[in-house]
Amino acid sequence: MLYSEIKEILQRLRRNMIPSKRILWEELRNKRLAGKKFYRQHPIFYDSMNNDHFFFVADFYCAQSKLVIELDGWSIHEFQKEKDYHRDLILKEKGLRVLHIKNEELNDINRIKKKIMEYL
């Protein structure tokens, strides 16, 4: 995929964030959590060949702490467990840690913030 196509995808994802991602983004944006800079819908590139770039889109990413946060709540994750497993393996091979949070956990946002702080 070309960079211009990737940029379009990311812009569309950022404009159309689901409510649970918006809730967490409000807690993470502008260095609100532990003074750490987080990005939303951030591309993590894992391979390139010529002008083709292969990547994953992290829901949230803190480069300073090498932390990827994924919100899992959509039923799609039930049907792609193997794909998610391989994705996590590739991210770990890149030296990144992955924290999965279920949408239901956002009911206690303070607990989630503490959980993220443990990873930071």
N, C-alpha and C positions, 0 to 999 in steps of 0.2 A: 504494500500500500504506500502511496506517495505521502509526503509530509502534508501537502495541501489537503488531502483527503482525511488524514488523521486530525488535522486542525478543525475541519468541519465537524467531524464526529464529536470531538471534545466540546466544541462550542454548543452543539445540540444537546449533549448530555448535561452540560452546566445550566443551560436555559430551562431544561425540563427535568430538574431533579425531583425525585419522589419525596413526599413529605418526611419520611424518616431520615433521609439524607440531609434535608434542610435543617431538621432539628439538631442533628449532630454537627453540621457545618456551623451553625450559630455558636456552638460551644468552642469550636476549634479555630475559627477564622480570626484574623488580626492578632495572632499570637496570644489569644485569650487563655489557652491552657499551658501553663508552665513556661510561658514566653517562647514557645516553640512555633515555628512557621510550618503550617500545614497547607497543602495544595489539595484541591478537590478535582475529581475526575482527571487524574494525572496519568500520562502515559509512561509505562515502564517498558523500555525497549529491550528485547532479549536476542534479536538477531537481525541482520541486514544482508541483503544480497542485491547488488547493483542499486537500483532505486526503490527496491521493495524493502519495507521495514516491518518487522514483526514485533508486536507489542501487546501488553495487557493494559487495561485502564483500571488503575487503582481508585477505589472510591475516595480515599483520603491517603495522603502520603506526607511523611515528615522526613526530609532528606537528612537533616541533622542527626536524627536518631535511627535512620534506616528502618523506619516503621511504615508498613502498609496496613491500613485499617479497611476491612471489608464488612459491609453490612449485608447480612444474609437473612432474608425474610421472604423473599419472593419464592413461590413454589418452583421456579426454574431451578433453584439450587438442589432440589430433591431429585431432579432428573439429570443433573450434570455433575454428580459427586466425583466421578472419575476425572472429568475435565478439571474441576476445581482442585483436586488433589495434585494433578500434574502441574497446574499453574502455581500452586504453593511450592512445589519442589523446585521449579525454575526460579521463582523469586528467592527462595532460600539459597540456591546455588549462587545467586547474585549478591549474597550477603545481606539480604533483607529479612526482617522478621514480619510475620503476618499475624494480625489480630483479627479474629472473626467475632463479630457482634451480631446477635439476632435482633431483628427489629423490635421484638417484644421487650427486650432488655432496656430499650430507650424509655420505658415507663419510669425507670429510676435513673434519671440522667446523672445524678451525683455518684451513684454506684459505677456507672459507665466511665465517668471522668476519673474516678479512682483507679479503675481497671486500666485505663489508658496510661495514667501516670506510672503505674507499675512497669509498663512496657517502655516508657520513655527513660 
